[in-house]
Amino acid sequence: MTTKQATSKWELVKSRLEDEGWTVSCEKVWLAEARRAGHIEQATGDTRDEAFSQLCQMTLQDSVDGCP
């Protein structure tokens, strides 16, 4: 006896997008986030180090001479 699994929601969305001509991919990534005084910076990377390195660069852009 074989049981059939129900199609999950993401599979339905992926199929619909592909039917509409989109090329679709989904990957696992690290998300690093920094918050300060209502300001949010987010960066992603294939590794934790990559995500935090990008986050560091983004937060440095918000500082002048090391001052917020």
PyMOL commands that set and color helices and strands:
alter all, ss='L'
color gray80, all
select helices_A, chain A and resi 9-19+48-60
alter helices_A, ss='H'
color red, helices_A
select strands_A, chain A and resi 30-36+39-45
alter strands_A, ss='S'
color yellow, strands_A
deselect
rebuild
show_as cartoon
